[in-house]
Amino acid sequence: MNTGNVVRMAEAVNGRRGYTAPQRRAQALATRRAVLLSAQALFAERGYVATTMADIARAADVAVDTVYATVGPKPVVLRELVETALSGLDVPVPAEERDYVQQIRAANTAVDKLTIYALALVDTNTRVGPVHLVLREASRTDAACASLRQEIAGRRASNMLILAKELRLTGEVRADLSDQQVADILWSTNAAEFWTVLVDGRGWTPQQVGDWLADAWVRLLLC
């Protein structure tokens, strides 16, 4: 469906008069979704630099001012694409509130924790991989995007250190590896770059990568 149709459908449902608060929220969400879908398609097709805010507005069938009002300037549009790709929802969700993170924390063994995480990456990196390629390109010329890329990498590093410490509590982690080394191994191998090299570069399926990561982490990190 054309992304602009999402907005028009919401307007048709709501009508021109008598908006209720839920209707206004639904229309705003539909507009935001149309903008982000349009931006993602254009970034992938033309690249970040070549895509203008007017292009995004035109593809979403909204005014340029609406793009700014519902999402923000172009670096913020890309940030929202990254954050929603990570969450798998229409809005960003902190890592600790994501379902798979809660499942990892509830698991009793290191093998289970690592397996849950590896399988979660099958969905997450399938979404994040293409957006991350756009972010990598954008970071070469846009300071805000370069800062975002560093921020995302730093957040992943912090989250992997938390996971490493949780794994250590199971008593199953190799004694010759520090928590920081465990975190760094997880951080490097769960990266979107690593993922796209295997999927796009070598033709692996996402499921194959997830299965391999689960097996490799168990072999590399556990006693």
C-alpha positions in Angstrom: 0.0 0.0 0.0 1.2 3.5 -0.8 2.3 5.1 2.4 0.3 8.2 1.7 -2.8 6.1 1.7 -2.2 5.3 5.3 -2.8 9.0 6.1 -5.8 9.4 3.8 -7.4 6.3 5.3 -7.0 7.7 8.8 -8.5 11.0 7.7 -11.5 9.2 6.1 -12.1 7.2 9.3 -11.9 10.2 11.5 -13.8 12.7 9.3 -13.3 16.4 9.3 -15.2 17.2 12.5 -15.7 15.8 15.9 -12.2 14.3 16.5 -11.9 12.4 19.7 -8.6 12.2 21.5 -8.1 8.5 20.4 -8.9 9.4 16.8 -6.4 12.2 16.9 -3.8 9.9 18.3 -4.6 7.2 15.7 -4.2 9.8 12.9 -1.0 11.1 14.3 0.4 7.5 14.5 -0.7 6.8 11.0 1.0 9.9 9.7 4.2 9.1 11.6 4.2 5.6 10.3 3.7 6.8 6.7 6.6 9.3 7.1 9.0 6.7 8.5 8.1 4.0 5.9 8.6 6.6 3.1 11.9 7.7 4.6 13.1 4.1 5.0 12.3 3.3 1.4 13.9 6.4 0.0 17.0 6.1 2.2 17.5 2.5 0.9 16.9 3.5 -2.7 18.7 6.8 -3.0 20.8 7.0 0.1 20.6 9.4 3.1 22.4 12.3 1.5 20.4 12.3 -1.8 17.0 12.1 0.0 15.5 15.4 1.0 12.8 16.2 3.4 10.6 17.3 0.5 11.1 13.8 -1.0 10.0 12.2 2.2 6.9 14.4 2.5 6.0 13.8 -1.2 6.3 10.0 -0.8 4.2 10.1 2.4 1.7 12.4 0.8 2.0 15.0 3.5 3.4 18.6 3.8 7.0 19.1 4.6 6.0 20.8 7.8 4.1 17.7 8.8 7.2 15.6 8.6 9.0 18.0 10.9 6.0 18.2 13.3 5.4 14.4 13.5 8.9 13.1 13.5 11.5 15.9 13.2 14.5 16.9 10.9 16.2 14.3 8.8 18.7 13.1 11.4 15.8 12.6 13.8 13.9 10.7 11.1 16.9 8.3 10.8 17.2 8.0 14.6 13.5 7.0 14.8 14.0 4.4 12.1 16.9 3.0 14.0 15.1 3.0 17.3 11.9 1.5 16.0 13.9 -1.2 14.1 15.5 -2.1 17.4 12.2 -2.3 19.2 10.1 -3.8 16.5 7.3 -1.4 17.3 6.1 1.9 16.1 7.8 3.6 19.0 11.2 3.2 20.7 11.3 0.8 23.6 14.2 0.7 26.1 16.3 -2.5 26.0 15.3 -3.6 29.5 11.6 -3.5 28.5 11.9 -5.6 25.4 10.3 -9.1 25.6 13.4 -11.0 24.8 15.5 -9.2 27.4 13.0 -10.1 30.0 13.1 -13.7 28.8 16.9 -13.7 29.0 16.8 -12.5 32.6 14.2 -15.1 33.6 16.2 -18.0 32.1 18.2 -20.0 34.6 21.1 -21.3 32.5 23.7 -19.5 30.4 22.9 -21.8 27.5 19.3 -20.7 27.6 20.2 -17.0 27.9 22.5 -17.1 24.9 20.1 -19.1 22.8 17.2 -16.7 23.5 19.4 -13.8 22.6 20.7 -15.3 19.4 17.2 -16.2 18.2 16.0 -12.7 19.1 18.7 -11.3 16.8 17.1 -13.2 13.9 14.2 -10.7 14.0 16.1 -7.7 15.3 19.0 -7.7 12.9 16.8 -8.5 10.0 15.1 -5.1 10.7 18.2 -3.2 11.9 20.6 -4.4 9.2 19.3 -2.3 6.3 18.8 0.8 8.5 22.3 0.4 9.9 23.7 0.6 6.4 21.9 3.9 5.9 23.3 5.1 9.3 26.8 4.1 8.4 26.6 6.1 5.1 25.0 9.1 6.8 27.6 9.2 9.6 30.3 10.0 7.0 28.8 13.4 6.3 26.3 14.2 9.1 27.7 14.9 12.5 24.3 14.1 14.2 24.2 10.7 12.5 27.8 10.0 13.4 27.0 10.8 17.0 23.9 8.5 16.8 26.1 5.6 15.5 28.5 6.0 18.3 25.6 6.2 20.8 24.1 3.0 19.5 27.4 1.2 19.7 28.0 2.4 23.2 24.5 1.3 24.3 25.1 -2.1 22.9 28.5 -2.3 24.7 26.8 -1.4 28.0 24.0 -3.9 27.5 26.5 -6.7 26.6 28.4 -6.0 29.8 25.2 -6.4 31.8 24.5 -9.7 30.0 28.1 -10.9 30.6 27.6 -10.3 34.3 24.3 -12.1 34.3 25.9 -15.1 32.5 28.7 -15.1 35.1 26.2 -15.6 37.9 25.2 -18.9 36.4 28.6 -20.3 37.1 28.9 -21.5 33.5 31.2 -18.9 32.0 34.9 -19.7 31.4 37.1 -18.5 34.2 39.8 -17.4 31.9 37.6 -14.8 30.3 36.8 -11.5 32.0 33.3 -10.0 32.0 34.6 -7.3 29.6 36.0 -9.9 27.2 32.7 -11.8 27.2 30.9 -8.5 26.5 33.3 -7.6 23.7 32.8 -11.0 22.0 29.1 -10.7 22.2 29.2 -7.0 21.1 31.3 -7.7 18.0 29.4 -10.8 16.8 25.9 -9.4 17.3 26.7 -6.2 15.3 24.6 -5.4 12.2 27.9 -5.3 10.2 28.7 -8.9 11.1 25.1 -9.9 10.3 25.0 -8.2 6.9 28.4 -9.7 5.9 26.9 -13.2 6.3 23.4 -12.6 5.1 24.0 -10.1 2.2 27.6 -11.0 1.5 27.7 -14.8 1.9 24.0 -15.7 1.4 23.3 -17.1 4.8 19.7 -17.0 5.9 18.9 -15.0 9.1 18.0 -18.3 10.9 21.3 -19.8 10.0 23.1 -16.9 11.5 21.0 -17.1 14.6 21.6 -20.8 15.0 25.3 -20.3 14.4 25.6 -17.5 16.9 23.9 -19.6 19.6 26.3 -22.5 19.0 29.4 -20.3 18.7 28.7 -18.3 21.9 28.2 -21.5 23.9 31.4 -23.0 22.6 33.4 -19.8 23.0 32.2 -18.5 26.3 31.0 -21.3 28.5 32.9 -24.0 30.4 
